[in-house]
Amino acid sequence: MAWIVLVVSGLLETVWAAALNAARGFTRLVPSVVFVVALVASMAGLSYAMRSIPIGTGYAIWVGIGAIGTAVYGMVALGDAVTAARLVCLALIVAGVLGLKLLH
């Protein structure tokens, strides 16, 4: 169960990062509220997961999921550049996250 919560919390990191961008310095109410709710839920889930997952593994996987999700969201929804170098870097993050999970 902790692993499922950790993955969902990592995905919520992507949500709060996207909402933070959309909030435009907290000048827009709905994205600001989404940011706060997703941030609190993401942190609560990370905290729960780290009860049974080592801190180094749990935090790195949480950050990795959030970083990959946010980068992909930026490329797909916001028009961020999609380059071979960026895709290779994202693949390296995926490999690191998978490696940490397998070595747990």
SEFIZA-3560 file (N, C-alpha, C; in Angstrom, 3 decimals):
REM SEFIZA-3560
<numar><xx>0.815</xx><yy>-1.195</yy><zz>0.000</zz><atom>N</atom></numar>
<numar><xx>0.000</xx><yy>0.000</yy><zz>0.000</zz><atom>CA</atom></numar>
<numar><xx>0.861</xx><yy>1.263</yy><zz>0.000</zz><atom>C</atom></numar>
<numar><xx>1.987</xx><yy>1.230</yy><zz>0.723</zz><atom>N</atom></numar>
<numar><xx>2.858</xx><yy>2.407</yy><zz>0.784</zz><atom>CA</atom></numar>
<numar><xx>3.371</xx><yy>2.796</yy><zz>-0.591</zz><atom>C</atom></numar>
<numar><xx>3.656</xx><yy>1.814</yy><zz>-1.432</zz><atom>N</atom></numar>
<numar><xx>4.168</xx><yy>2.117</yy><zz>-2.775</zz><atom>CA</atom></numar>
<numar><xx>3.108</xx><yy>2.793</yy><zz>-3.629</zz><atom>C</atom></numar>
<numar><xx>1.873</xx><yy>2.343</yy><zz>-3.513</zz><atom>N</atom></numar>
<numar><xx>0.776</xx><yy>2.964</yy><zz>-4.267</zz><atom>CA</atom></numar>
<numar><xx>0.602</xx><yy>4.415</yy><zz>-3.811</zz><atom>C</atom></numar>
<numar><xx>0.611</xx><yy>4.629</yy><zz>-2.491</zz><atom>N</atom></numar>
<numar><xx>0.478</xx><yy>5.976</yy><zz>-1.955</zz><atom>CA</atom></numar>
<numar><xx>1.641</xx><yy>6.850</yy><zz>-2.424</zz><atom>C</atom></numar>
<numar><xx>2.846</xx><yy>6.287</yy><zz>-2.453</zz><atom>N</atom></numar>
<numar><xx>4.015</xx><yy>7.049</yy><zz>-2.903</zz><atom>CA</atom></numar>
<numar><xx>3.870</xx><yy>7.473</yy><zz>-4.363</zz><atom>C</atom></numar>
<numar><xx>3.417</xx><yy>6.581</yy><zz>-5.221</zz><atom>N</atom></numar>
<numar><xx>3.233</xx><yy>6.911</yy><zz>-6.640</zz><atom>CA</atom></numar>
<numar><xx>2.163</xx><yy>7.987</yy><zz>-6.805</zz><atom>C</atom></numar>
<numar><xx>1.047</xx><yy>7.838</yy><zz>-6.112</zz><atom>N</atom></numar>
<numar><xx>-0.020</xx><yy>8.848</yy><zz>-6.194</zz><atom>CA</atom></numar>
<numar><xx>0.490</xx><yy>10.193</yy><zz>-5.681</zz><atom>C</atom></numar>
<numar><xx>1.271</xx><yy>10.169</yy><zz>-4.606</zz><atom>N</atom></numar>
<numar><xx>1.839</xx><yy>11.411</yy><zz>-4.071</zz><atom>CA</atom></numar>
<numar><xx>2.789</xx><yy>12.060</yy><zz>-5.063</zz><atom>C</atom></numar>
<numar><xx>3.568</xx><yy>11.248</yy><zz>-5.777</zz><atom>N</atom></numar>
<numar><xx>4.446</xx><yy>11.777</yy><zz>-6.824</zz><atom>CA</atom></numar>
<numar><xx>3.649</xx><yy>12.407</yy><zz>-7.951</zz><atom>C</atom></numar>
<numar><xx>2.545</xx><yy>11.778</yy><zz>-8.314</zz><atom>N</atom></numar>
<numar><xx>1.684</xx><yy>12.352</yy><zz>-9.354</zz><atom>CA</atom></numar>
<numar><xx>1.057</xx><yy>13.664</yy><zz>-8.872</zz><atom>C</atom></numar>
<numar><xx>0.705</xx><yy>13.717</yy><zz>-7.586</zz><atom>N</atom></numar>
<numar><xx>0.166</xx><yy>14.963</yy><zz>-7.033</zz><atom>CA</atom></numar>
<numar><xx>1.218</xx><yy>16.066</yy><zz>-7.026</zz><atom>C</atom></numar>
<numar><xx>2.488</xx><yy>15.692</yy><zz>-6.963</zz><atom>N</atom></numar>
<numar><xx>3.545</xx><yy>16.706</yy><zz>-7.079</zz><atom>CA</atom></numar>
<numar><xx>3.470</xx><yy>17.385</yy><zz>-8.445</zz><atom>C</atom></numar>
<numar><xx>3.187</xx><yy>16.606</yy><zz>-9.476</zz><atom>N</atom></numar>
<numar><xx>3.005</xx><yy>17.174</yy><zz>-10.811</zz><atom>CA</atom></numar>
<numar><xx>1.803</xx><yy>18.112</yy><zz>-10.829</zz><atom>C</atom></numar>
<numar><xx>0.731</xx><yy>17.715</yy><zz>-10.166</zz><atom>N</atom></numar>
<numar><xx>-0.478</xx><yy>18.549</yy><zz>-10.122</zz><atom>CA</atom></numar>
<numar><xx>-0.179</xx><yy>19.886</yy><zz>-9.457</zz><atom>C</atom></numar>
<numar><xx>0.494</xx><yy>19.837</yy><zz>-8.291</zz><atom>N</atom></numar>
<numar><xx>0.734</xx><yy>21.120</yy><zz>-7.618</zz><atom>CA</atom></numar>
<numar><xx>1.722</xx><yy>21.988</yy><zz>-8.365</zz><atom>C</atom></numar>
<numar><xx>2.684</xx><yy>21.380</yy><zz>-9.061</zz><atom>N</atom></numar>
<numar><xx>3.619</xx><yy>22.185</yy><zz>-9.850</zz><atom>CA</atom></numar>
<numar><xx>2.895</xx><yy>22.870</yy><zz>-11.012</zz><atom>C</atom></numar>
<numar><xx>2.014</xx><yy>22.136</yy><zz>-11.674</zz><atom>N</atom></numar>
<numar><xx>1.243</xx><yy>22.715</yy><zz>-12.778</zz><atom>CA</atom></numar>
<numar><xx>0.302</xx><yy>23.795</yy><zz>-12.265</zz><atom>C</atom></numar>
<numar><xx>-0.322</xx><yy>23.550</yy><zz>-11.115</zz><atom>N</atom></numar>
<numar><xx>-1.231</xx><yy>24.542</yy><zz>-10.542</zz><atom>CA</atom></numar>
<numar><xx>-0.475</xx><yy>25.788</yy><zz>-10.102</zz><atom>C</atom></numar>
<numar><xx>0.724</xx><yy>25.608</yy><zz>-9.584</zz><atom>N</atom></numar>
<numar><xx>1.539</xx><yy>26.762</yy><zz>-9.187</zz><atom>CA</atom></numar>
<numar><xx>1.836</xx><yy>27.639</yy><zz>-10.397</zz><atom>C</atom></numar>
<numar><xx>2.149</xx><yy>27.014</yy><zz>-11.519</zz><atom>N</atom></numar>
<numar><xx>2.388</xx><yy>27.764</yy><zz>-12.753</zz><atom>CA</atom></numar>
<numar><xx>1.118</xx><yy>28.507</yy><zz>-13.182</zz><atom>C</atom></numar>
<numar><xx>-0.011</xx><yy>27.805</yy><zz>-13.108</zz><atom>N</atom></numar>
<numar><xx>-1.276</xx><yy>28.401</yy><zz>-13.539</zz><atom>CA</atom></numar>
<numar><xx>-1.777</xx><yy>29.479</yy><zz>-12.580</zz><atom>C</atom></numar>
<numar><xx>-1.332</xx><yy>29.440</yy><zz>-11.329</zz><atom>N</atom></numar>
<numar><xx>-1.795</xx><yy>30.416</yy><zz>-10.337</zz><atom>CA</atom></numar>
<numar><xx>-1.236</xx><yy>31.810</yy><zz>-10.583</zz><atom>C</atom></numar>
<numar><xx>-0.186</xx><yy>31.913</yy><zz>-11.397</zz><atom>N</atom></numar>
<numar><xx>0.404</xx><yy>33.201</yy><zz>-11.770</zz><atom>CA</atom></numar>
<numar><xx>0.693</xx><yy>34.065</yy><zz>-10.530</zz><atom>C</atom></numar>
<numar><xx>1.545</xx><yy>33.505</yy><zz>-9.652</zz><atom>N</atom></numar>
<numar><xx>1.907</xx><yy>34.251</yy><zz>-8.446</zz><atom>CA</atom></numar>
<numar><xx>0.761</xx><yy>34.365</yy><zz>-7.454</zz><atom>C</atom></numar>
<numar><xx>-0.080</xx><yy>33.360</yy><zz>-7.421</zz><atom>N</atom></numar>
<numar><xx>-1.246</xx><yy>33.299</yy><zz>-6.526</zz><atom>CA</atom></numar>
<numar><xx>-2.240</xx><yy>34.429</yy><zz>-6.792</zz><atom>C</atom></numar>
<numar><xx>-2.327</xx><yy>34.862</yy><zz>-8.034</zz><atom>N</atom></numar>
<numar><xx>-3.302</xx><yy>35.889</yy><zz>-8.402</zz><atom>CA</atom></numar>
<numar><xx>-4.591</xx><yy>35.274</yy><zz>-8.943</zz><atom>C</atom></numar>
<numar><xx>-4.589</xx><yy>33.964</yy><zz>-9.164</zz><atom>N</atom></numar>
<numar><xx>-5.785</xx><yy>33.274</yy><zz>-9.671</zz><atom>CA</atom></numar>
<numar><xx>-6.241</xx><yy>32.276</yy><zz>-8.610</zz><atom>C</atom></numar>
<numar><xx>-7.495</xx><yy>32.381</yy><zz>-8.188</zz><atom>N</atom></numar>
<numar><xx>-8.006</xx><yy>31.637</yy><zz>-7.038</zz><atom>CA</atom></numar>
<numar><xx>-8.023</xx><yy>30.121</yy><zz>-7.242</zz><atom>C</atom></numar>
<numar><xx>-8.654</xx><yy>29.647</yy><zz>-8.308</zz><atom>N</atom></numar>
<numar><xx>-8.830</xx><yy>28.200</yy><zz>-8.473</zz><atom>CA</atom></numar>
<numar><xx>-7.482</xx><yy>27.479</yy><zz>-8.569</zz><atom>C</atom></numar>
<numar><xx>-6.555</xx><yy>27.901</yy><zz>-9.420</zz><atom>N</atom></numar>
<numar><xx>-5.266</xx><yy>27.212</yy><zz>-9.439</zz><atom>CA</atom></numar>
<numar><xx>-4.524</xx><yy>27.310</yy><zz>-8.100</zz><atom>C</atom></numar>
<numar><xx>-4.700</xx><yy>28.417</yy><zz>-7.387</zz><atom>N</atom></numar>
<numar><xx>-4.058</xx><yy>28.565</yy><zz>-6.078</zz><atom>CA</atom></numar>
<numar><xx>-4.608</xx><yy>27.549</yy><zz>-5.082</zz><atom>C</atom></numar>
<numar><xx>-5.913</xx><yy>27.341</yy><zz>-5.102</zz><atom>N</atom></numar>
<numar><xx>-6.536</xx><yy>26.355</yy><zz>-4.214</zz><atom>CA</atom></numar>
<numar><xx>-6.106</xx><yy>24.942</yy><zz>-4.608</zz><atom>C</atom></numar>
<numar><xx>-6.082</xx><yy>24.666</yy><zz>-5.900</zz><atom>N</atom></numar>
<numar><xx>-5.627</xx><yy>23.347</yy><zz>-6.364</zz><atom>CA</atom></numar>
<numar><xx>-4.185</xx><yy>23.114</yy><zz>-5.918</zz><atom>C</atom></numar>
<numar><xx>-3.354</xx><yy>24.136</yy><zz>-6.023</zz><atom>N</atom></numar>
<numar><xx>-1.969</xx><yy>24.033</yy><zz>-5.571</zz><atom>CA</atom></numar>
<numar><xx>-1.897</xx><yy>23.623</yy><zz>-4.110</zz><atom>C</atom></numar>
<numar><xx>-2.597</xx><yy>24.326</yy><zz>-3.256</zz><atom>N</atom></numar>
<numar><xx>-2.529</xx><yy>24.062</yy><zz>-1.811</zz><atom>CA</atom></numar>
<numar><xx>-3.048</xx><yy>22.659</yy><zz>-1.485</zz><atom>C</atom></numar>
<numar><xx>-4.185</xx><yy>22.283</yy><zz>-2.052</zz><atom>N</atom></numar>
<numar><xx>-4.766</xx><yy>20.971</yy><zz>-1.775</zz><atom>CA</atom></numar>
<numar><xx>-3.842</xx><yy>19.858</yy><zz>-2.265</zz><atom>C</atom></numar>
<numar><xx>-3.330</xx><yy>19.987</yy><zz>-3.489</zz><atom>N</atom></numar>
<numar><xx>-2.445</xx><yy>18.961</yy><zz>-4.036</zz><atom>CA</atom></numar>
<numar><xx>-1.132</xx><yy>18.894</yy><zz>-3.264</zz><atom>C</atom></numar>
<numar><xx>-0.616</xx><yy>20.042</yy><zz>-2.847</zz><atom>N</atom></numar>
<numar><xx>0.632</xx><yy>20.068</yy><zz>-2.082</zz><atom>CA</atom></numar>
<numar><xx>0.463</xx><yy>19.358</yy><zz>-0.746</zz><atom>C</atom></numar>
<numar><xx>-0.593</xx><yy>19.679</yy><zz>-0.029</zz><atom>N</atom></numar>
<numar><xx>-0.827</xx><yy>19.055</yy><zz>1.271</zz><atom>CA</atom></numar>
<numar><xx>-1.042</xx><yy>17.548</yy><zz>1.106</zz><atom>C</atom></numar>
<numar><xx>-1.840</xx><yy>17.153</yy><zz>0.120</zz><atom>N</atom></numar>
<numar><xx>-2.093</xx><yy>15.726</yy><zz>-0.108</zz><atom>CA</atom></numar>
<numar><xx>-0.816</xx><yy>14.997</yy><zz>-0.517</zz><atom>C</atom></numar>
<numar><xx>-0.009</xx><yy>15.628</yy><zz>-1.347</zz><atom>N</atom></numar>
<numar><xx>1.245</xx><yy>15.022</yy><zz>-1.787</zz><atom>CA</atom></numar>
<numar><xx>2.200</xx><yy>14.814</yy><zz>-0.616</zz><atom>C</atom></numar>
<numar><xx>2.335</xx><yy>15.827</yy><zz>0.209</zz><atom>N</atom></numar>
<numar><xx>3.220</xx><yy>15.722</yy><zz>1.378</zz><atom>CA</atom></numar>
<numar><xx>2.691</xx><yy>14.704</yy><zz>2.388</zz><atom>C</atom></numar>
<numar><xx>1.392</xx><yy>14.680</yy><zz>2.587</zz><atom>N</atom></numar>
<numar><xx>0.801</xx><yy>13.714</yy><zz>3.520</zz><atom>CA</atom></numar>
<numar><xx>1.036</xx><yy>12.289</yy><zz>3.021</zz><atom>C</atom></numar>
<numar><xx>0.873</xx><yy>12.085</yy><zz>1.726</zz><atom>N</atom></numar>
<numar><xx>1.114</xx><yy>10.763</yy><zz>1.157</zz><atom>CA</atom></numar>
<numar><xx>2.573</xx><yy>10.357</yy><zz>1.262</zz><atom>C</atom></numar>
<numar><xx>3.467</xx><yy>11.294</yy><zz>1.003</zz><atom>N</atom></numar>
<numar><xx>4.901</xx><yy>11.015</yy><zz>1.141</zz><atom>CA</atom></numar>
<numar><xx>5.219</xx><yy>10.643</yy><zz>2.579</zz><atom>C</atom></numar>
<numar><xx>4.674</xx><yy>11.387</yy><zz>3.516</zz><atom>N</atom></numar>
<numar><xx>4.899</xx><yy>11.110</yy><zz>4.932</zz><atom>CA</atom></numar>
<numar><xx>4.402</xx><yy>9.715</yy><zz>5.306</zz><atom>C</atom></numar>
<numar><xx>3.224</xx><yy>9.360</yy><zz>4.827</zz><atom>N</atom></numar>
<numar><xx>2.665</xx><yy>8.028</yy><zz>5.090</zz><atom>CA</atom></numar>
<numar><xx>3.556</xx><yy>6.935</yy><zz>4.502</zz><atom>C</atom></numar>
<numar><xx>3.957</xx><yy>7.121</yy><zz>3.256</zz><atom>N</atom></numar>
<numar><xx>4.760</xx><yy>6.099</yy><zz>2.573</zz><atom>CA</atom></numar>
<numar><xx>6.106</xx><yy>5.892</yy><zz>3.264</zz><atom>C</atom></numar>
<numar><xx>6.668</xx><yy>6.968</yy><zz>3.791</zz><atom>N</atom></numar>
<numar><xx>7.989</xx><yy>6.854</yy><zz>4.409</zz><atom>CA</atom></numar>
<numar><xx>7.949</xx><yy>6.185</yy><zz>5.776</zz><atom>C</atom></numar>
<numar><xx>6.775</xx><yy>5.795</yy><zz>6.227</zz><atom>N</atom></numar>
<numar><xx>6.694</xx><yy>4.975</yy><zz>7.439</zz><atom>CA</atom></numar>
<numar><xx>7.287</xx><yy>3.589</yy><zz>7.188</zz><atom>C</atom></numar>
<numar><xx>7.178</xx><yy>3.125</yy><zz>5.928</zz><atom>N</atom></numar>
<numar><xx>7.666</xx><yy>1.775</yy><zz>5.639</zz><atom>CA</atom></numar>
<numar><xx>8.675</xx><yy>1.725</yy><zz>4.493</zz><atom>C</atom></numar>
<numar><xx>8.892</xx><yy>2.835</yy><zz>3.818</zz><atom>N</atom></numar>
<numar><xx>9.881</xx><yy>2.909</yy><zz>2.739</zz><atom>CA</atom></numar>
<numar><xx>11.022</xx><yy>3.782</yy><zz>3.231</zz><atom>C</atom></numar>
<numar><xx>12.279</xx><yy>3.348</yy><zz>3.057</zz><atom>N</atom></numar>
<numar><xx>13.405</xx><yy>4.172</yy><zz>3.519</zz><atom>CA</atom></numar>
<numar><xx>13.355</xx><yy>5.575</yy><zz>2.928</zz><atom>C</atom></numar>
<numar><xx>13.775</xx><yy>6.552</yy><zz>3.721</zz><atom>N</atom></numar>
<numar><xx>13.677</xx><yy>7.961</yy><zz>3.322</zz><atom>CA</atom></numar>
<numar><xx>14.373</xx><yy>8.251</yy><zz>1.998</zz><atom>C</atom></numar>
<numar><xx>15.564</xx><yy>7.731</yy><zz>1.814</zz><atom>N</atom></numar>
<numar><xx>16.308</xx><yy>7.999</yy><zz>0.575</zz><atom>CA</atom></numar>
<numar><xx>15.587</xx><yy>7.466</yy><zz>-0.647</zz><atom>C</atom></numar>
<numar><xx>15.083</xx><yy>6.261</yy><zz>-0.542</zz><atom>N</atom></numar>
<numar><xx>14.353</xx><yy>5.649</yy><zz>-1.649</zz><atom>CA</atom></numar>
<numar><xx>13.029</xx><yy>6.361</yy><zz>-1.877</zz><atom>C</atom></numar>
<numar><xx>12.267</xx><yy>6.563</yy><zz>-0.818</zz><atom>N</atom></numar>
<numar><xx>10.943</xx><yy>7.173</yy><zz>-0.957</zz><atom>CA</atom></numar>
<numar><xx>11.004</xx><yy>8.580</yy><zz>-1.509</zz><atom>C</atom></numar>
<numar><xx>11.899</xx><yy>9.388</yy><zz>-0.956</zz><atom>N</atom></numar>
<numar><xx>11.989</xx><yy>10.771</yy><zz>-1.413</zz><atom>CA</atom></numar>
<numar><xx>12.476</xx><yy>10.856</yy><zz>-2.856</zz><atom>C</atom></numar>
<numar><xx>13.475</xx><yy>10.060</yy><zz>-3.201</zz><atom>N</atom></numar>
<numar><xx>13.999</xx><yy>10.094</yy><zz>-4.570</zz><atom>CA</atom></numar>
<numar><xx>12.947</xx><yy>9.653</yy><zz>-5.581</zz><atom>C</atom></numar>
<numar><xx>12.183</xx><yy>8.648</yy><zz>-5.240</zz><atom>N</atom></numar>
<numar><xx>11.135</xx><yy>8.183</yy><zz>-6.155</zz><atom>CA</atom></numar>
<numar><xx>10.027</xx><yy>9.226</yy><zz>-6.264</zz><atom>C</atom></numar>
<numar><xx>9.648</xx><yy>9.823</yy><zz>-5.146</zz><atom>N</atom></numar>
<numar><xx>8.613</xx><yy>10.869</yy><zz>-5.147</zz><atom>CA</atom></numar>
<numar><xx>9.041</xx><yy>12.046</yy><zz>-6.030</zz><atom>C</atom></numar>
<numar><xx>10.270</xx><yy>12.507</yy><zz>-5.833</zz><atom>N</atom></numar>
<numar><xx>10.794</xx><yy>13.618</yy><zz>-6.637</zz><atom>CA</atom></numar>
<numar><xx>10.898</xx><yy>13.217</yy><zz>-8.104</zz><atom>C</atom></numar>
<numar><xx>11.363</xx><yy>12.000</yy><zz>-8.359</zz><atom>N</atom></numar>
<numar><xx>11.507</xx><yy>11.532</yy><zz>-9.741</zz><atom>CA</atom></numar>
<numar><xx>10.182</xx><yy>11.506</yy><zz>-10.478</zz><atom>C</atom></numar>
<numar><xx>9.161</xx><yy>10.965</yy><zz>-9.820</zz><atom>N</atom></numar>
<numar><xx>7.833</xx><yy>10.929</yy><zz>-10.442</zz><atom>CA</atom></numar>
<numar><xx>7.332</xx><yy>12.342</yy><zz>-10.707</zz><atom>C</atom></numar>
<numar><xx>7.505</xx><yy>13.212</yy><zz>-9.734</zz><atom>N</atom></numar>
<numar><xx>7.063</xx><yy>14.598</yy><zz>-9.900</zz><atom>CA</atom></numar>
<numar><xx>7.823</xx><yy>15.317</yy><zz>-10.999</zz><atom>C</atom></numar>
<numar><xx>9.138</xx><yy>15.108</yy><zz>-11.045</zz><atom>N</atom></numar>
<numar><xx>9.955</xx><yy>15.773</yy><zz>-12.071</zz><atom>CA</atom></numar>
<numar><xx>9.599</xx><yy>15.279</yy><zz>-13.467</zz><atom>C</atom></numar>
<numar><xx>9.470</xx><yy>13.985</yy><zz>-13.613</zz><atom>N</atom></numar>
<numar><xx>9.115</xx><yy>13.426</yy><zz>-14.922</zz><atom>CA</atom></numar>
<numar><xx>7.720</xx><yy>13.898</yy><zz>-15.328</zz><atom>C</atom></numar>
<numar><xx>6.772</xx><yy>13.799</yy><zz>-14.402</zz><atom>N</atom></numar>
<numar><xx>5.403</xx><yy>14.218</yy><zz>-14.712</zz><atom>CA</atom></numar>
<numar><xx>5.315</xx><yy>15.684</yy><zz>-15.094</zz><atom>C</atom></numar>
<numar><xx>6.034</xx><yy>16.519</yy><zz>-14.353</zz><atom>N</atom></numar>
<numar><xx>6.004</xx><yy>17.953</yy><zz>-14.637</zz><atom>CA</atom></numar>
<numar><xx>6.666</xx><yy>18.263</yy><zz>-15.975</zz><atom>C</atom></numar>
<numar><xx>7.779</xx><yy>17.619</yy><zz>-16.256</zz><atom>N</atom></numar>
<numar><xx>8.453</xx><yy>17.836</yy><zz>-17.542</zz><atom>CA</atom></numar>
<numar><xx>7.585</xx><yy>17.378</yy><zz>-18.712</zz><atom>C</atom></numar>
<numar><xx>6.953</xx><yy>16.220</yy><zz>-18.573</zz><atom>N</atom></numar>
<numar><xx>6.082</xx><yy>15.719</yy><zz>-19.639</zz><atom>CA</atom></numar>
<numar><xx>4.872</xx><yy>16.633</yy><zz>-19.799</zz><atom>C</atom></numar>
<numar><xx>4.285</xx><yy>17.077</yy><zz>-18.688</zz><atom>N</atom></numar>
<numar><xx>3.163</xx><yy>18.015</yy><zz>-18.765</zz><atom>CA</atom></numar>
<numar><xx>3.584</xx><yy>19.287</yy><zz>-19.507</zz><atom>C</atom></numar>
<numar><xx>4.748</xx><yy>19.799</yy><zz>-19.169</zz><atom>N</atom></numar>
<numar><xx>5.233</xx><yy>21.002</yy><zz>-19.842</zz><atom>CA</atom></numar>
<numar><xx>5.396</xx><yy>20.800</yy><zz>-21.342</zz><atom>C</atom></numar>
<numar><xx>5.913</xx><yy>19.641</yy><zz>-21.722</zz><atom>N</atom></numar>
<numar><xx>6.115</xx><yy>19.371</yy><zz>-23.155</zz><atom>CA</atom></numar>
<numar><xx>4.799</xx><yy>19.149</yy><zz>-23.890</zz><atom>C</atom></numar>
<numar><xx>3.870</xx><yy>18.424</yy><zz>-23.246</zz><atom>N</atom></numar>
<numar><xx>2.614</xx><yy>18.072</yy><zz>-23.916</zz><atom>CA</atom></numar>
<numar><xx>1.607</xx><yy>19.226</yy><zz>-23.882</zz><atom>C</atom></numar>
<numar><xx>1.441</xx><yy>19.844</yy><zz>-22.735</zz><atom>N</atom></numar>
<numar><xx>0.370</xx><yy>20.829</yy><zz>-22.584</zz><atom>CA</atom></numar>
<numar><xx>0.816</xx><yy>22.276</yy><zz>-22.741</zz><atom>C</atom></numar>
<numar><xx>2.086</xx><yy>22.552</yy><zz>-22.459</zz><atom>N</atom></numar>
<numar><xx>2.520</xx><yy>23.946</yy><zz>-22.457</zz><atom>CA</atom></numar>
<numar><xx>3.488</xx><yy>24.301</yy><zz>-23.580</zz><atom>C</atom></numar>
<numar><xx>3.811</xx><yy>23.346</yy><zz>-24.402</zz><atom>N</atom></numar>
<numar><xx>4.672</xx><yy>23.638</yy><zz>-25.541</zz><atom>CA</atom></numar>
<numar><xx>6.152</xx><yy>23.743</yy><zz>-25.215</zz><atom>C</atom></numar>
<numar><xx>6.580</xx><yy>23.192</yy><zz>-24.069</zz><atom>N</atom></numar>
<numar><xx>8.023</xx><yy>23.167</yy><zz>-23.786</zz><atom>CA</atom></numar>
<numar><xx>8.725</xx><yy>22.351</yy><zz>-24.872</zz><atom>C</atom></numar>
<numar><xx>9.956</xx><yy>22.688</yy><zz>-25.126</zz><atom>N</atom></numar>
<numar><xx>10.715</xx><yy>22.016</yy><zz>-26.186</zz><atom>CA</atom></numar>
<numar><xx>10.857</xx><yy>20.525</yy><zz>-25.904</zz><atom>C</atom></numar>
<numar><xx>10.680</xx><yy>19.739</yy><zz>-26.956</zz><atom>N</atom></numar>
<numar><xx>10.912</xx><yy>18.295</yy><zz>-26.890</zz><atom>CA</atom></numar>
<numar><xx>12.162</xx><yy>18.022</yy><zz>-27.715</zz><atom>C</atom></numar>
<numar><xx>13.247</xx><yy>17.733</yy><zz>-27.015</zz><atom>N</atom></numar>
<numar><xx>14.498</xx><yy>17.454</yy><zz>-27.710</zz><atom>CA</atom></numar>
<numar><xx>14.998</xx><yy>16.075</yy><zz>-27.303</zz><atom>C</atom></numar>
<numar><xx>15.874</xx><yy>15.546</yy><zz>-28.113</zz><atom>N</atom></numar>
<numar><xx>16.453</xx><yy>14.242</yy><zz>-27.807</zz><atom>CA</atom></numar>
<numar><xx>17.185</xx><yy>14.280</yy><zz>-26.466</zz><atom>C</atom></numar>
<numar><xx>17.900</xx><yy>15.347</yy><zz>-26.210</zz><atom>N</atom></numar>
<numar><xx>18.647</xx><yy>15.463</yy><zz>-24.957</zz><atom>CA</atom></numar>
<numar><xx>17.701</xx><yy>15.459</yy><zz>-23.755</zz><atom>C</atom></numar>
<numar><xx>16.600</xx><yy>16.177</yy><zz>-23.837</zz><atom>N</atom></numar>
<numar><xx>15.629</xx><yy>16.191</yy><zz>-22.727</zz><atom>CA</atom></numar>
<numar><xx>15.029</xx><yy>14.818</yy><zz>-22.517</zz><atom>C</atom></numar>
<numar><xx>14.701</xx><yy>14.137</yy><zz>-23.600</zz><atom>N</atom></numar>
<numar><xx>14.118</xx><yy>12.795</yy><zz>-23.488</zz><atom>CA</atom></numar>
<numar><xx>15.114</xx><yy>11.807</yy><zz>-22.891</zz><atom>C</atom></numar>
<numar><xx>16.376</xx><yy>11.924</yy><zz>-23.256</zz><atom>N</atom></numar>
<numar><xx>17.403</xx><yy>11.061</yy><zz>-22.673</zz><atom>CA</atom></numar>
<numar><xx>17.517</xx><yy>11.331</yy><zz>-21.172</zz><atom>C</atom></numar>
<numar><xx>17.516</xx><yy>12.574</yy><zz>-20.791</zz><atom>N</atom></numar>
<numar><xx>17.597</xx><yy>12.921</yy><zz>-19.367</zz><atom>CA</atom></numar>
<numar><xx>16.398</xx><yy>12.380</yy><zz>-18.599</zz><atom>C</atom></numar>
<numar><xx>15.214</xx><yy>12.493</yy><zz>-19.169</zz><atom>N</atom></numar>
<numar><xx>14.031</xx><yy>11.936</yy><zz>-18.516</zz><atom>CA</atom></numar>
<numar><xx>14.121</xx><yy>10.421</yy><zz>-18.421</zz><atom>C</atom></numar>
<numar><xx>14.643</xx><yy>9.786</yy><zz>-19.456</zz><atom>N</atom></numar>
<numar><xx>14.825</xx><yy>8.331</yy><zz>-19.420</zz><atom>CA</atom></numar>
<numar><xx>15.813</xx><yy>7.937</yy><zz>-18.319</zz><atom>C</atom></numar>
<numar><xx>16.830</xx><yy>8.745</yy><zz>-18.110</zz><atom>N</atom></numar>
<numar><xx>17.782</xx><yy>8.468</yy><zz>-17.031</zz><atom>CA</atom></numar>
<numar><xx>17.110</xx><yy>8.585</yy><zz>-15.660</zz><atom>C</atom></numar>
<numar><xx>16.228</xx><yy>9.549</yy><zz>-15.515</zz><atom>N</atom></numar>
<numar><xx>15.488</xx><yy>9.664</yy><zz>-14.252</zz><atom>CA</atom></numar>
<numar><xx>14.612</xx><yy>8.431</yy><zz>-14.049</zz><atom>C</atom></numar>
<numar><xx>13.919</xx><yy>8.000</yy><zz>-15.100</zz><atom>N</atom></numar>
<numar><xx>13.085</xx><yy>6.794</yy><zz>-15.017</zz><atom>CA</atom></numar>
<numar><xx>13.945</xx><yy>5.598</yy><zz>-14.615</zz><atom>C</atom></numar>
<numar><xx>15.108</xx><yy>5.468</yy><zz>-15.232</zz><atom>N</atom></numar>
<numar><xx>15.997</xx><yy>4.346</yy><zz>-14.896</zz><atom>CA</atom></numar>
<numar><xx>16.420</xx><yy>4.414</yy><zz>-13.429</zz><atom>C</atom></numar>
<numar><xx>16.713</xx><yy>5.599</yy><zz>-12.939</zz><atom>N</atom></numar>
<numar><xx>17.094</xx><yy>5.752</yy><zz>-11.541</zz><atom>CA</atom></numar>
<numar><xx>15.967</xx><yy>5.394</yy><zz>-10.594</zz><atom>C</atom></numar>
<numar><xx>14.755</xx><yy>5.844</yy><zz>-10.905</zz><atom>N</atom></numar>
<numar><xx>13.591</xx><yy>5.531</yy><zz>-10.076</zz><atom>CA</atom></numar>
<numar><xx>13.329</xx><yy>4.025</yy><zz>-10.077</zz><atom>C</atom></numar>
<numar><xx>13.356</xx><yy>3.401</yy><zz>-11.234</zz><atom>N</atom></numar>
<numar><xx>13.160</xx><yy>1.957</yy><zz>-11.309</zz><atom>CA</atom></numar>
<numar><xx>14.258</xx><yy>1.212</yy><zz>-10.561</zz><atom>C</atom></numar>
<numar><xx>15.495</xx><yy>1.674</yy><zz>-10.713</zz><atom>N</atom></numar>
<numar><xx>16.602</xx><yy>1.044</yy><zz>-10.007</zz><atom>CA</atom></numar>
<numar><xx>16.410</xx><yy>1.099</yy><zz>-8.508</zz><atom>C</atom></numar>
<numar><xx>16.003</xx><yy>2.259</yy><zz>-7.987</zz><atom>N</atom></numar>
<numar><xx>15.766</xx><yy>2.389</yy><zz>-6.552</zz><atom>CA</atom></numar>
<numar><xx>14.655</xx><yy>1.465</yy><zz>-6.081</zz><atom>C</atom></numar>
<numar><xx>13.609</xx><yy>1.344</yy><zz>-6.887</zz><atom>N</atom></numar>
<numar><xx>12.499</xx><yy>0.450</yy><zz>-6.514</zz><atom>CA</atom></numar>
<numar><xx>12.972</xx><yy>-1.000</yy><zz>-6.502</zz><atom>C</atom></numar>
<numar><xx>13.719</xx><yy>-1.393</yy><zz>-7.513</zz><atom>N</atom></numar>
<numar><xx>14.178</xx><yy>-2.780</yy><zz>-7.598</zz><atom>CA</atom></numar>
<numar><xx>15.178</xx><yy>-3.119</yy><zz>-6.512</zz><atom>C</atom></numar>
<numar><xx>15.963</xx><yy>-2.146</yy><zz>-6.090</zz><atom>N</atom></numar>
<numar><xx>16.979</xx><yy>-2.400</yy><zz>-5.065</zz><atom>CA</atom></numar>
<numar><xx>16.428</xx><yy>-2.272</yy><zz>-3.646</zz><atom>C</atom></numar>
<numar><xx>15.183</xx><yy>-1.882</yy><zz>-3.518</zz><atom>N</atom></numar>
<numar><xx>14.593</xx><yy>-1.710</yy><zz>-2.192</zz><atom>CA</atom></numar>
<numar><xx>14.506</xx><yy>-3.037</yy><zz>-1.475</zz><atom>C</atom></numar>
//
